[in-house]
Amino acid sequence: MGWKLGKLKASMTLTSTIFRLGNYPLLNGTNISYHANHFFSFIKDAMNIQECTDAIRGKVGEDSGLDAVLKFDCGADGLIVIDGAATPNTVGNEDREADCTVAITLDNLNALLSGALNPVTGFMSGKFTVSGDMSVAMKLQRVV
């Protein structure tokens, strides 16, 4: 399924669009251009560790239902700790012991928070690893 603009046949799939990046003349004599930065602008809009912390804080609220301490370890980018055992729940960046630790890159954490990465799919495909109490990790879907 597609439509024609001069020599350009635009289709509804991202793959075929990526292979057609460039400038294309329209029938009326003007040009239309497609550049990679139009399609991948979401990458530069990725959140840093503090913005991820704030996003998780908003999702967790006062009662996440975790009933445990969960840590997202993003390596050199930092970490986020959700204390779901405290009332009200707290979210911060101070390192401490956790019942469950999720080792994940900041990019994958962004994808997880935006909904682009499903927690189960992410775990099964190796996008992140879990150590500690797996039952806490299973409750992760409630939070993100």
ZAMARGU-4260 file (C-alpha; in steps of 0.2 Angstrom, whole numbers, plus 5000, padded with zeros to 4 digits):
<rodrens>
0) 5000/5000/5000 | 5008/5016/4995 | 5006/5033/4986 | 5017/5041/4973 | 5026/5058/4973
5) 5036/5059/4957 | 5048/5045/4958 | 5045/5042/4977 | 5034/5028/4981 | 5030/5030/5000
10) 5025/5014/5009 | 5018/5012/5026 | 5033/5002/5032 | 5048/5010/5041 | 5060/4998/5032
15) 5056/5003/5015 | 5055/5021/5020 | 5073/5020/5027 | 5080/5014/5010 | 5072/5028/5001
20) 5080/5043/5011 | 5085/5058/5001 | 5078/5072/4990 | 5064/5068/4978 | 5056/5080/4965
25) 5037/5081/4966 | 5026/5083/4951 | 5024/5101/4954 | 5042/5105/4952 | 5046/5106/4971
30) 5057/5094/4981 | 5053/5084/4996 | 5067/5077/5007 | 5068/5063/5019 | 5083/5062/5031
35) 5087/5050/5044 | 5086/5063/5058 | 5067/5064/5054 | 5065/5046/5058 | 5076/5044/5072
40) 5073/5060/5082 | 5067/5051/5097 | 5085/5045/5100 | 5091/5062/5105 | 5075/5065/5115
45) 5080/5051/5127 | 5080/5054/5146 | 5095/5055/5157 | 5096/5046/5173 | 5088/5060/5183
50) 5073/5062/5171 | 5071/5043/5171 | 5071/5044/5190 | 5057/5057/5190 | 5047/5047/5177
55) 5048/5032/5188 | 5043/5042/5203 | 5028/5048/5194 | 5023/5030/5189 | 5027/5022/5207
60) 5016/5035/5217 | 5014/5031/5235 | 5010/5013/5233 | 5018/5003/5219 | 5013/4986/5226
65) 5031/4980/5225 | 5033/4977/5244 | 5052/4976/5241 | 5067/4987/5236 | 5071/4986/5217
70) 5086/4994/5209 | 5089/4998/5191 | 5108/4998/5188 | 5113/5008/5173 | 5131/5006/5175
75) 5141/5022/5173 | 5125/5032/5169 | 5119/5029/5187 | 5106/5019/5196 | 5088/5021/5202
80) 5081/5013/5218 | 5063/5011/5221 | 5059/5007/5239 | 5042/4999/5238 | 5043/4993/5256
85) 5042/5010/5263 | 5026/5019/5265 | 5024/5030/5255 | 5036/5022/5242 | 5052/5032/5238
90) 5062/5033/5222 | 5080/5040/5222 | 5098/5038/5216 | 5107/5033/5232 | 5115/5016/5231
95) 5109/5003/5244 | 5105/4985/5246 | 5090/4979/5236 | 5079/4963/5235 | 5081/4963/5216
100) 5093/4972/5204 | 5089/4975/5186 | 5105/4978/5176 | 5100/4988/5161 | 5107/5001/5149
105) 5100/5019/5150 | 5094/5017/5132 | 5084/5001/5136 | 5077/5009/5152 | 5071/5023/5141
110) 5063/5010/5130 | 5055/5002/5145 | 5048/5018/5152 | 5041/5024/5135 | 5033/5007/5132
115) 5043/5003/5117 | 5051/4988/5127 | 5040/4975/5135 | 5047/4969/5152 | 5045/4951/5148
120) 5052/4953/5130 | 5066/4963/5136 | 5071/4950/5149 | 5069/4936/5137 | 5079/4944/5123
125) 5094/4949/5135 | 5091/4968/5135 | 5092/4967/5154 | 5097/4955/5167 | 5089/4952/5184
130) 5098/4946/5200 | 5090/4943/5217 | 5071/4940/5220 | 5064/4936/5203 | 5046/4938/5211
135) 5050/4957/5213 | 5055/4958/5195 | 5039/4950/5190 | 5029/4964/5198 | 5039/4976/5188
140) 5025/4977/5174 | 5014/4985/5187 | 5027/5000/5189 | 5033/5003/5171
</rodrens>
